[in-house]
Amino acid sequence: MIALHSIISLALTGLYLLVVAYLIKGWSALKRPNISSASLTTKVTILIAARNEAERIHLTINDIIAQDYPKHLTEVIIVDDHSTDATAEIIRSYAAHGIKLLQLNEDKPLNSYKKKAIAEAINLSTGELMVCTDADCRMGKNWLASIVGYYETQQLVMISSPVTYFEETTLFERLQTLEFSYLIGIGAAFIGNGRASTCNGANFAYRKDVFYEVGGFKGIDDLASGDDELLLQKVAGVYPNHIGFFKNNDAVVYTHAKHTLQEFLQQRRRWASKSTRYKDKSVVALAVCIWLFNLSLLVNAGLGFYSVLYFKLFLVQFFLKYLIEVAFLLPIMRFFKRVKLVGLLIILAPIHIIYFVYVGLIGNTRKYAWKGRIVR
């Protein structure tokens, strides 16, 4: 029995090592193309869906206004999603700078207000390229020009760009930055390997005509989340070789980690809820195998209290997991200029095992809170 258990545990470990090696290859395959912003001609619409963002939205708007991109080629539409604070008033105060406010006024409950907000904004937009970000994000002045330069140079229909956390004040927030970078790296690596599967809506661009070509959010609008990844997968089914990850520091968008464990788990539960709707079932199968690998680590750690053989098996699994994750994270954190955070992996790795198993269990079984609403 122990022999069979060991074989299964080691097989799952071997599979995890192969998956991360595949991700390392994908990240490495992403090149940093030479782009020029000297003669950009694309009309761009920046889209933001905002709900109760009065605390920080002015910072995001100021960063957008400061973009080094022709004003006559820039349109900004911010949708106020039934905010109960001063979000709408703050957006309206920037009207002189060309910021357009659209207010949702839905009298019937929806499960996906954000998708509705984005779709309504796209209907009103005049741009060729939709560039989506969030109302609590920050970006440098070359953010938009660099993305458009990449778009025009590479002739892409959809672009995923890097997102990271910043201004951390606690160990908990720094651990989130490392874990979030791992997730961003996964999405980038899959694109680097030619299999676009995941991305982050805080820094996401796509052609307006392609959005309509794939039916927009039709078929995925019953799920609260998924305005990014599920749309990406719809487009990947039609344009598999025309989706890029922009590996460029000018294109990085910055946001904040969650302050509390409850906020963090709600966010990860929301992200996990999308997984059952992935079109590429091989990605779902890989996710299940990784979940089983983490479960085997947890089981072997527990059984280690009864037999030292199980504990030794756990140590072997954990050591190999740690080494391959360091190899994956180092170039990613080097790109984000946060290499020192890799030292926190020795703390994050054991916590991540428990968290991954937990979120995998509840992500698709419970409703969750998002922006003051209970959704699924």
Buried (B, 14 or more C-beta within 10 A) or exposed (E): EEEEBBEEBBBBBEBBBEBBEBBBEBBEBBEEEEBEBEEBEBBBBBBBBBBBBBEBBBBBBEBBBEBEBBEEBBBBBBBBBBBEEBBBEBBBBBEEEEBBBBBBEEEEEBBBBBBBBBBBBBEEBEBBBBBBBBBBBBBBBBBBBBBBBBBBBEEBBBBBBBBBBBEBEEEBBBBBBBBBBBBBBBBBBBBBBEBBBBBBBBBBBBBBEBBEBBEBBEEBBEBBBBBBBBBBBBBBEEBEEBBBBBBBEBBBBBBBBBEEEEEBBBBBBBBBBBBEBBBBEEBBEBBEBBBBBBBBBBBBBEBBEEEEBBBEBBEBBBEBBBEBBBEBBBBBBEBBEBBEBBEBBEEBBBEBBEBBBBBBEBBBEEEBBBBEBEBB
